Amino acid sequence: MGQIVSNYFISLDGVVESPDQWHFPYFDEAMGEIVGEGMQTTTAFLMGRKLYDEWSTYWPEQSPDEPFSGFINGMPKYVLSTTLTNPTWQNTTVISDDVAAGVQAVKDGTSGVVAMSGSATTARWLLAHGLLDELNLLVHPIAVGAGQRLFEDTTTYPLRLLSSRALDTGVLHLRYAPAA
């Protein structure tokens, strides 16, 4: 059975929205290695409708020479949506009916990692339904002050630390699993 791993660039105050506005000054070779290692173990990608809409108009138009373009365009993609009916991005499957069962079927059908990124709402939903296996955070030493936070208006979720590493930039790489 595969694992669903949710990956985020996150600010010290918990913001995951618009990392393109604050993340890049901290991106270095060490962070690139962490991201690259994650890409090597990923066999499928899970996303919500909003991320699909953003990425499906951008990544298919990029050159295959762009490393992430070749990675994401060829990857099986699963979109959690009750409104998307005709995905045009190659290798895309929509999960719309009994979403929890559909996500479980994706986990059962792979032996690798199903990466999830983008919407904090989707990550919270996966956690609430017992479908998230790991939360992989790159915590940046910056307080953004505004934007969607990973955990907002949620119940309490105890987590267990799997590993931690401090990068020279002050970024912390933290990996958590649900405690239960």
N, CA and C of each residue as an Amber inpcrd file, in Angstrom:
protein
   540
   0.8490000  -1.1760000   0.0000000   0.0000000   0.0000000   0.0000000
   0.8910000   1.2350000   0.0000000   0.4570000   2.2490000  -0.7200000
   1.1950000   3.4970000  -0.7850000   0.9180000   4.3940000   0.4020000
   1.6030000   5.4990000   0.4290000   1.4270000   6.5030000   1.4700000
   1.0720000   7.8310000   0.8360000   0.2460000   8.6040000   1.5380000
  -0.0260000   9.9630000   1.0970000   0.8010000  10.8890000   1.9730000
   1.6540000  11.6640000   1.3230000   2.5500000  12.5950000   2.0040000
   2.2150000  13.9980000   1.5180000   1.8910000  14.8600000   2.4610000
   1.5610000  16.2450000   2.1490000   2.7910000  17.1180000   2.3740000
   3.1640000  17.8900000   1.3740000   4.3850000  18.6900000   1.3940000
   4.0540000  20.1730000   1.3720000   4.7030000  20.9250000   2.2670000
   4.4430000  22.3660000   2.3060000   5.6960000  23.1640000   2.6050000
   5.8050000  24.2930000   1.9020000   6.6450000  25.3920000   2.3500000
   5.7300000  26.1600000   3.2940000   6.1780000  26.4000000   4.5090000
   5.3160000  27.0040000   5.5190000   6.1080000  28.0560000   6.2900000
   5.4580000  29.1520000   6.5980000   6.1180000  30.2040000   7.3760000
   6.0450000  29.8550000   8.8560000   6.8220000  30.5440000   9.6550000
   6.8460000  30.2960000  11.0900000   5.4790000  30.5070000  11.7270000
   4.6710000  31.3940000  11.1530000   3.3270000  31.6250000  11.6960000
   2.2670000  30.7590000  11.0100000   2.6870000  29.7190000  10.3030000
   1.7680000  28.7200000   9.7810000   1.1790000  28.9800000   8.4210000
   1.6080000  30.0430000   7.7360000   1.0470000  30.3870000   6.4290000
   1.6440000  29.4700000   5.3520000   0.7570000  28.9140000   4.5120000
   1.1780000  28.0940000   3.3780000   0.7680000  28.7210000   2.0430000
  -0.0270000  29.7610000   2.0990000  -0.5130000  30.4230000   0.8950000
   0.5840000  31.2820000   0.2570000   0.6340000  31.2700000  -1.0510000
   1.5290000  32.1040000  -1.8590000   2.9960000  32.0380000  -1.4220000
   3.5680000  30.8290000  -1.3320000   4.9780000  30.7610000  -0.9510000
   5.8970000  31.4460000  -1.9470000   5.4140000  31.6310000  -3.1870000
   6.2250000  32.3380000  -4.1780000   6.5280000  33.7670000  -3.7520000
   5.7770000  34.2910000  -2.7820000   5.9800000  35.6580000  -2.2960000
   7.0420000  35.7460000  -1.1970000   7.4070000  34.6200000  -0.5430000
   8.3100000  34.6940000   0.6090000   9.3120000  33.5350000   0.7150000
   9.1490000  32.5130000  -0.0640000   9.9430000  31.2910000   0.0750000
  11.3270000  31.3460000  -0.5870000  11.4390000  31.9430000  -1.7560000
  12.6510000  31.8000000  -2.5670000  13.9410000  32.3150000  -1.9430000
  13.9430000  33.3320000  -1.0960000  15.2160000  33.7320000  -0.4810000
  15.8430000  32.6250000   0.3830000  15.0640000  31.6310000   0.7470000
  15.5510000  30.5480000   1.6060000  15.8830000  29.2800000   0.8350000
  15.5780000  29.2660000  -0.4520000  15.8290000  28.0680000  -1.2510000
  17.3150000  27.9680000  -1.5500000  17.9110000  26.8640000  -1.1270000
  19.3350000  26.6440000  -1.3730000  19.5410000  25.1960000  -1.8180000
  20.7860000  24.7980000  -1.9480000  21.1040000  23.4520000  -2.4100000
  20.5440000  22.3840000  -1.4730000  20.6330000  22.6060000  -0.1730000
  20.1250000  21.6220000   0.7860000  18.6130000  21.4360000   0.6320000
  17.8840000  22.5420000   0.4700000  16.4390000  22.4300000   0.2760000
  16.1440000  21.7690000  -1.0670000  16.9170000  22.0900000  -2.0730000
  16.7490000  21.4510000  -3.3750000  16.9230000  19.9420000  -3.2920000
  17.8750000  19.4930000  -2.4650000  18.0770000  18.0530000  -2.2740000
  16.8670000  17.4170000  -1.6030000  16.3040000  18.0960000  -0.6050000
  15.1240000  17.5760000   0.0910000  13.9520000  17.4510000  -0.8860000
  13.7300000  18.4890000  -1.6680000  12.6410000  18.4720000  -2.6460000
  12.9010000  17.3830000  -3.6880000  14.1340000  17.2820000  -4.1480000
  14.4900000  16.2590000  -5.1380000  14.3000000  14.8480000  -4.6170000
  14.6730000  14.6060000  -3.3650000  14.4720000  13.2850000  -2.7640000
  12.9850000  12.9430000  -2.7130000  12.1680000  13.9340000  -2.3880000
  10.7300000  13.7000000  -2.3740000  10.1910000  13.3590000  -3.7470000
  10.7010000  14.0250000  -4.7640000  10.2540000  13.7580000  -6.1300000
  10.6350000  12.3440000  -6.5620000  11.7800000  11.8460000  -6.1010000
  12.2430000  10.5200000  -6.5070000  11.3480000   9.4040000  -5.9950000
  10.6990000   9.6130000  -4.8500000   9.8570000   8.5620000  -4.2770000
   8.3850000   8.7140000  -4.6480000   8.0390000   9.7940000  -5.3340000
   6.6430000  10.0630000  -5.6700000   6.2320000   9.2860000  -6.9110000
   5.1090000   8.5730000  -6.7990000   4.5990000   7.7970000  -7.9270000
   3.2770000   8.3570000  -8.4660000   2.6510000   9.2630000  -7.7100000
   1.3980000   9.8930000  -8.1410000   1.2460000  11.2030000  -7.3810000
   0.3370000  12.0510000  -7.8720000   0.1440000  13.3640000  -7.2640000
  -1.3390000  13.5760000  -7.0100000  -1.6730000  14.0250000  -5.8080000
  -3.0470000  14.2770000  -5.3970000  -3.2230000  15.7690000  -5.1800000
  -4.3220000  16.3260000  -5.7040000  -4.5340000  17.7620000  -5.5510000
  -6.0220000  18.0780000  -5.5300000  -6.3330000  19.2640000  -5.0560000
  -7.6910000  19.7770000  -5.1090000  -7.9310000  20.4910000  -6.4240000
  -9.1580000  20.9300000  -6.6000000  -9.5740000  21.5520000  -7.8630000
  -8.8290000  22.8590000  -8.1330000  -8.6430000  23.6820000  -7.1190000
  -8.0020000  24.9760000  -7.3270000  -6.5670000  24.8040000  -7.8460000
  -5.7870000  23.9160000  -7.2220000  -4.4170000  23.6890000  -7.6830000
  -4.4280000  23.0990000  -9.0930000  -5.3670000  22.1850000  -9.3450000
  -5.4840000  21.6330000 -10.7030000  -5.7080000  22.7540000 -11.7180000
  -6.6380000  23.6610000 -11.4220000  -6.9300000  24.7500000 -12.3560000
  -5.6970000  25.6210000 -12.6010000  -4.9230000  25.8880000 -11.5510000
  -3.7250000  26.7140000 -11.7050000  -2.6430000  25.9780000 -12.4850000
  -2.3420000  24.7560000 -12.0820000  -1.2330000  24.0280000 -12.6750000
  -1.5370000  23.5010000 -14.0690000  -2.7950000  23.1190000 -14.3220000
  -3.1240000  22.5260000 -15.6250000  -3.0690000  23.5510000 -16.7570000
  -3.0810000  24.8260000 -16.4250000  -2.9300000  25.8440000 -17.4660000
  -1.4660000  26.2690000 -17.6220000  -0.6330000  25.9320000 -16.6470000
   0.7670000  26.3620000 -16.6880000   1.7150000  25.2270000 -17.1050000
   1.7140000  24.1150000 -16.3730000   2.7460000  23.1020000 -16.5750000
   2.7190000  22.3980000 -17.9300000   1.5750000  22.1060000 -18.5110000
   1.6130000  21.4620000 -19.8340000   2.2810000  22.3170000 -20.9070000
   2.3360000  23.6270000 -20.7040000   2.9330000  24.5310000 -21.6870000
   4.4360000  24.6960000 -21.5090000   4.9830000  24.1490000 -20.4190000
   6.4030000  24.3140000 -20.1380000   7.2280000  23.2490000 -20.8590000
   8.4730000  23.5730000 -21.1220000   9.3780000  22.6630000 -21.8150000
   9.6440000  21.4280000 -20.9520000   9.7390000  20.2700000 -21.5770000
  10.0900000  19.0610000 -20.8290000  11.4900000  19.1510000 -20.2160000
  12.2990000  20.1080000 -20.6880000  13.6300000  20.2980000 -20.1290000
  13.5660000  20.9020000 -18.7280000  12.4620000  21.5800000 -18.4080000
  12.2530000  22.1000000 -17.0580000  11.9850000  20.8850000 -16.1670000
  12.8610000  20.6220000 -15.1580000  12.7400000  19.3730000 -14.3840000
  11.3550000  19.1180000 -13.7960000  10.7190000  20.1130000 -13.2100000
   9.4220000  19.8540000 -12.6010000   8.3450000  19.6220000 -13.6590000
   8.4940000  20.2410000 -14.8200000   7.5330000  20.0550000 -15.8990000
   7.5040000  18.6020000 -16.3470000   8.6640000  18.0420000 -16.6110000
   8.7330000  16.6400000 -17.0190000   8.1870000  15.7100000 -15.9510000
   8.4650000  16.0540000 -14.6990000   8.0010000  15.2560000 -13.5580000
   6.4780000  15.2950000 -13.4550000   5.8960000  16.4760000 -13.3660000
   4.4610000  16.5950000 -13.0750000   3.5950000  16.2500000 -14.2880000
   4.0520000  16.5540000 -15.4960000   3.2390000  16.2480000 -16.6730000
   3.1230000  14.7460000 -16.9200000   4.1740000  13.9900000 -16.6280000
   4.1420000  12.5490000 -16.8500000   3.5320000  11.7580000 -15.7040000
   3.3960000  12.3850000 -14.5680000   2.9240000  11.7370000 -13.3440000
   1.4160000  11.4930000 -13.3760000   0.9360000  10.3350000 -12.8800000
  -0.5090000  10.1940000 -12.6720000  -0.9770000  11.2340000 -11.6510000
  -2.0610000  11.9200000 -11.9920000  -2.5900000  12.9770000 -11.1290000
  -4.0270000  12.6480000 -10.7680000  -4.3570000  12.8600000  -9.4900000
  -5.7060000  12.6130000  -8.9900000  -6.2350000  13.9210000  -8.4210000
  -7.4060000  14.3320000  -8.9010000  -7.9950000  15.6030000  -8.4930000
  -9.2610000  15.3190000  -7.6870000  -9.3130000  15.8710000  -6.4790000
 -10.5000000  15.7460000  -5.6430000 -11.4360000  16.8820000  -6.0160000
 -12.5290000  16.5440000  -6.6900000 -13.4440000  17.5850000  -7.1550000
 -14.8110000  16.9980000  -7.4870000 -15.8380000  17.7050000  -7.0910000
 -17.1960000  17.3070000  -7.4760000 -17.6780000  18.1080000  -8.6830000
 -16.8470000  19.0390000  -9.1600000 -17.2680000  19.8820000 -10.2780000
 -16.4430000  19.6930000 -11.5490000 -15.2400000  19.1710000 -11.4550000
 -14.4120000  18.9400000 -12.6480000 -14.9090000  17.6760000 -13.3390000
 -15.3100000  17.8020000 -14.5870000 -15.8610000  16.6400000 -15.2880000
 -15.0250000  16.2030000 -16.4890000 -14.2460000  17.0930000 -17.0650000
 -13.5000000  16.7510000 -18.2630000 -12.0760000  17.2840000 -18.1610000
 -11.2160000  16.6130000 -17.3780000  -9.8500000  17.1190000 -17.2330000
  -9.0910000  17.0050000 -18.5570000  -8.3520000  18.0510000 -18.8710000
  -7.6050000  18.0620000 -20.1290000  -6.1140000  17.7930000 -19.9390000
  -5.6360000  17.8670000 -18.7300000  -4.2230000  17.6270000 -18.4480000
  -3.9630000  16.1260000 -18.4920000  -2.9510000  15.7350000 -19.2400000
  -2.6550000  14.3100000 -19.4120000  -2.4880000  13.6100000 -18.0690000
  -2.8760000  12.3420000 -18.0390000  -2.7270000  11.4610000 -16.8690000
  -3.5180000  11.9400000 -15.6530000  -4.6630000  12.5780000 -15.8760000
  -5.4660000  13.0960000 -14.7740000  -6.7360000  12.2670000 -14.6030000
  -6.9880000  11.8820000 -13.3500000  -8.2060000  11.1840000 -12.9650000
  -8.9090000  12.0250000 -11.9100000 -10.1970000  12.2020000 -12.0670000
 -10.9900000  12.9570000 -11.1020000 -11.6270000  11.9810000 -10.1180000
 -11.4960000  12.3020000  -8.8430000 -12.1720000  11.5420000  -7.7950000
 -13.2990000  12.4250000  -7.2900000 -14.5470000  12.0290000  -7.6050000
 -15.6670000  12.8950000  -7.2420000 -16.7330000  12.1980000  -6.4080000
 -16.9340000  10.9220000  -6.6200000 -17.9380000  10.1850000  -5.8490000
 -17.2470000   9.4270000  -4.7260000 -17.7980000   9.5040000  -3.5380000
 -17.2180000   8.8700000  -2.3510000 -15.7030000   9.1160000  -2.3420000
 -15.3580000  10.3570000  -2.1400000 -13.9720000  10.8080000  -2.2490000
 -13.0470000  10.0240000  -1.3120000 -13.4700000   9.7800000  -0.0890000
 -12.6200000   9.0360000   0.8530000 -12.3020000   7.6480000   0.3070000
 -13.2910000   6.9540000  -0.2240000 -13.0560000   5.6250000  -0.7960000
 -12.1510000   5.7280000  -2.0270000 -12.3330000   6.7790000  -2.8210000
 -11.4930000   6.9690000  -3.9890000 -10.0360000   7.2040000  -3.6320000
  -9.8060000   8.0180000  -2.6030000  -8.4300000   8.2680000  -2.1520000
  -7.8290000   6.9910000  -1.5720000  -8.6190000   6.2480000  -0.8110000
  -8.1180000   4.9760000  -0.2660000  -7.7510000   4.0190000  -1.3970000
  -8.5420000   3.9970000  -2.4640000  -8.2360000   3.1430000  -3.6080000
  -6.9230000   3.5530000  -4.2720000  -6.6540000   4.8450000  -4.3330000
  -5.3720000   5.3110000  -4.8770000  -4.2300000   4.8150000  -3.9930000
  -4.3800000   4.9520000  -2.6760000  -3.3440000   4.4550000  -1.7550000
  -3.1270000   2.9600000  -1.9290000  -4.2300000   2.2180000  -2.0240000
  -4.1450000   0.7640000  -2.1550000  -3.5270000   0.3370000  -3.4770000
  -3.6660000   1.1840000  -4.4990000  -3.2100000   0.8290000  -5.8300000
  -1.7800000   1.2130000  -6.1440000  -1.0650000   1.7730000  -5.1810000
   0.3180000   2.1630000  -5.4390000   1.2160000   1.6310000  -4.3280000
   2.4580000   1.3960000  -4.6600000   3.4220000   0.9710000  -3.6390000
   4.3400000   2.1180000  -3.2610000   4.1560000   3.2550000  -3.8810000
   5.0270000   4.4010000  -3.6230000   4.3280000   5.4800000  -2.8430000
   4.8210000   6.6840000  -3.0310000   4.3000000   7.8530000  -2.3330000
   3.3690000   8.6190000  -3.2640000   2.2020000   8.9480000  -2.7450000
   1.2830000   9.8460000  -3.4310000   1.4920000  11.2000000  -2.7810000
   2.0990000  12.1130000  -3.5100000   2.3920000  13.4380000  -2.9670000
   1.1490000  14.3000000  -3.0410000   0.9760000  15.1320000  -2.0300000
  -0.1390000  16.0730000  -2.0060000   0.4270000  17.4240000  -1.6380000
   0.0560000  18.4300000  -2.4040000   0.5210000  19.7740000  -2.1300000
  -0.5770000  20.7410000  -2.5330000  -0.3740000  21.9850000  -2.1770000
  -1.3530000  22.9920000  -2.5660000  -2.2710000  23.3590000  -1.4340000
  -3.5030000  22.9530000  -1.5570000  -4.5530000  23.3880000  -0.6500000
  -4.3980000  22.8520000   0.7660000  -4.3760000  23.7580000   1.7240000
  -4.3880000  23.3520000   3.1280000  -5.7150000  22.7010000   3.4620000
  -6.7760000  23.1120000   2.8080000  -8.0890000  22.5130000   3.0340000
  -8.0580000  21.0300000   2.7030000  -7.4130000  20.6650000   1.6010000
  -7.3120000  19.2580000   1.2130000  -6.4910000  18.4780000   2.2300000
  -5.3980000  19.0410000   2.6890000  -4.5770000  18.3570000   3.6950000
  -5.3650000  18.1370000   4.9840000  -6.0970000  19.1480000   5.4100000
  -6.9150000  19.0030000   6.6190000  -7.9850000  17.9310000   6.4220000
  -8.6040000  17.8920000   5.2500000  -9.6220000  16.8910000   4.9630000
  -9.0200000  15.4850000   5.0150000  -7.8470000  15.3130000   4.3900000
  -7.1800000  14.0100000   4.4110000  -6.8520000  13.5810000   5.8390000
  -6.3710000  14.5050000   6.6340000  -6.0430000  14.2120000   8.0260000
  -7.3000000  13.8250000   8.8100000  -8.3670000  14.5700000   8.6280000
  -9.6210000  14.3040000   9.3380000 -10.2080000  12.9400000   8.9720000
  -9.9390000  12.4800000   7.7420000 -10.4730000  11.1960000   7.2930000
  -9.4820000  10.0370000   7.4550000  -8.3770000  10.2960000   8.1550000
  -7.4070000   9.2340000   8.4100000  -6.6710000   8.7570000   7.1760000
  -6.5570000   9.6080000   6.1710000  -5.9240000   9.2200000   4.9110000
  -4.5120000   9.7840000   4.7360000  -4.1350000  10.7570000   5.5520000
  -2.8090000  11.3650000   5.4440000  -1.8150000  10.5750000   6.2830000
  -0.7400000  10.1400000   5.6580000   0.2660000   9.3400000   6.3570000
   1.4120000  10.1790000   6.8920000   1.7250000  11.2660000   6.2040000
   2.8670000  12.0770000   6.6260000   2.6720000  13.5300000   6.2160000
   3.1300000  14.4070000   7.0880000   3.1380000  15.8450000   6.8330000
   4.5960000  16.2520000   6.7720000   5.0350000  16.7010000   5.6120000
   6.4260000  17.0460000   5.3570000   6.5090000  18.5680000   5.2340000
   7.0990000  19.2190000   6.2230000   7.1040000  20.6770000   6.2880000
   8.5120000  21.2410000   6.1530000   8.6400000  22.2960000   5.3730000
   9.8520000  23.1000000   5.3410000   9.4610000  24.4380000   5.9570000
   9.7470000  24.5740000   7.2670000   9.3250000  25.7360000   8.0500000
  10.3580000  26.8400000   7.8770000   9.9060000  27.9540000   7.2950000
  10.7850000  29.0760000   6.9860000  10.8340000  30.0690000   8.1530000
  11.9910000  30.6600000   8.4070000  12.1260000  31.5970000   9.5270000
  11.6130000  32.9940000   9.1690000  10.3280000  33.0380000   8.8670000
   9.6970000  34.3070000   8.5140000   8.2530000  34.2560000   8.9820000
   7.7760000  35.3470000   9.5330000   6.3570000  35.4880000   9.8690000
   5.7190000  36.2990000   8.7510000   4.8370000  35.6730000   8.0070000
   4.2240000  36.3190000   6.8560000   3.0900000  37.2490000   7.2920000
   2.3710000  36.8590000   8.3220000   1.3440000  37.7270000   8.8850000
  -0.0390000  37.5830000   8.3040000  -0.1550000  37.1600000   7.0640000
  -1.4700000  37.0260000   6.4450000  -1.4200000  35.9080000   5.4180000
  -2.5680000  35.2780000   5.2170000  -2.6730000  34.2000000   4.2420000
  -3.2180000  32.9500000   4.8920000  -3.5910000  32.0000000   4.0500000
  -4.1550000  30.7610000   4.5600000  -3.1080000  29.9930000   5.3530000
  -3.5180000  29.5620000   6.5150000  -2.6330000  28.7740000   7.3700000
  -2.9520000  27.2980000   7.1890000  -1.9710000  26.4730000   7.4540000
  -2.1660000  25.0330000   7.3060000  -3.2970000  24.5530000   8.2060000
  -3.3130000  25.0260000   9.4390000  -4.3800000  24.6380000  10.3600000
  -5.1250000  25.8820000  10.8100000  -6.3670000  25.9880000  10.3630000
  -7.2570000  27.0780000  10.7550000  -8.6000000  26.4540000  11.0910000
  -9.1690000  26.8590000  12.2030000 -10.5130000  26.3960000  12.5670000
 -10.6560000  24.8840000  12.4500000  -9.6940000  24.1610000  13.0040000
  -9.7390000  22.7030000  12.9430000  -9.8070000  22.1340000  14.3500000
 -10.1080000  20.8560000  14.3940000 -10.0210000  20.1590000  15.6620000
  -8.5450000  19.9210000  15.9640000  -8.2780000  19.3770000  17.1100000
  -6.9030000  19.0870000  17.5050000  -6.4350000  17.7930000  16.8400000
  -5.2440000  17.8250000  16.2440000  -4.6490000  16.6480000  15.6240000
  -3.2860000  16.3880000  16.2470000  -3.1820000  15.4070000  17.1450000
  -1.8670000  15.0730000  17.6850000  -0.9820000  14.4740000  16.5890000
   0.2410000  14.9190000  16.5320000   1.1890000  14.4340000  15.5350000
   2.4200000  13.8880000  16.2380000   3.1060000  13.0030000  15.5490000
   4.3320000  12.3800000  16.0580000   5.4800000  12.7910000  15.1460000
   6.5540000  13.3270000  15.7400000   7.7110000  13.7610000  14.9590000
   8.4700000  12.5480000  14.4360000   8.6610000  12.4990000  13.1190000
   9.4260000  11.4230000  12.4930000  10.8940000  11.7950000  12.3340000
  11.1340000  13.0610000  11.9690000  12.5140000  13.5230000  11.8260000
  12.5260000  15.0450000  11.8000000  13.6990000  15.5910000  12.1020000
  13.8850000  17.0400000  12.0350000  15.3120000  17.3290000  11.5990000
  15.4530000  18.4210000  10.8800000  16.7740000  18.8490000  10.4050000
  16.7540000  20.3510000  10.2240000  17.7500000  21.0160000  10.7490000
  17.8990000  22.4620000  10.5550000  18.8340000  22.7060000   9.3710000
  18.3800000  23.5300000   8.4340000  19.2150000  23.9050000   7.2970000
  19.9860000  25.1720000   7.6370000  21.0640000  25.4320000   6.9170000
  21.8870000  26.6140000   7.1790000  21.1160000  27.9230000   7.0170000
  20.0470000  27.9200000   6.2320000  19.2520000  29.1300000   6.0090000
  18.3230000  29.4310000   7.1830000  18.2550000  28.5190000   8.1540000
  17.3260000  28.6710000   9.2680000  16.0200000  27.9350000   9.0390000
  15.8410000  27.3600000   7.8660000  14.6530000  26.5610000   7.5700000
  14.7590000  25.2390000   8.3340000  13.6260000  24.8190000   8.8940000
  13.5560000  23.5170000   9.5510000  12.8030000  22.5490000   8.6540000
  13.3890000  21.3770000   8.4270000  12.6860000  20.3290000   7.7050000
  12.1190000  19.3930000   8.7610000  10.7970000  19.3850000   8.8830000
  10.1090000  18.5850000   9.8860000   9.1770000  17.6050000   9.2040000
   9.2480000  16.3510000   9.6400000   8.3510000  15.3190000   9.1190000
   7.5300000  14.7770000  10.2760000   6.2020000  14.7860000  10.0960000
   5.2790000  14.3170000  11.1280000   4.3500000  13.2570000  10.5470000
   3.8560000  12.4070000  11.4490000   2.8010000  11.4520000  11.1150000
   1.6840000  11.6190000  12.1430000   0.4690000  11.2550000  11.7830000
  -0.5760000  11.2840000  12.7990000  -0.1780000  10.4100000  13.9810000
  -0.4600000  10.8730000  15.1720000  -0.0310000  10.1570000  16.3770000
  -0.8250000   8.8750000  16.6130000  -2.0340000   8.8350000  16.1600000
  -2.8890000   7.6660000  16.4520000  -2.5610000   6.5030000  15.5390000
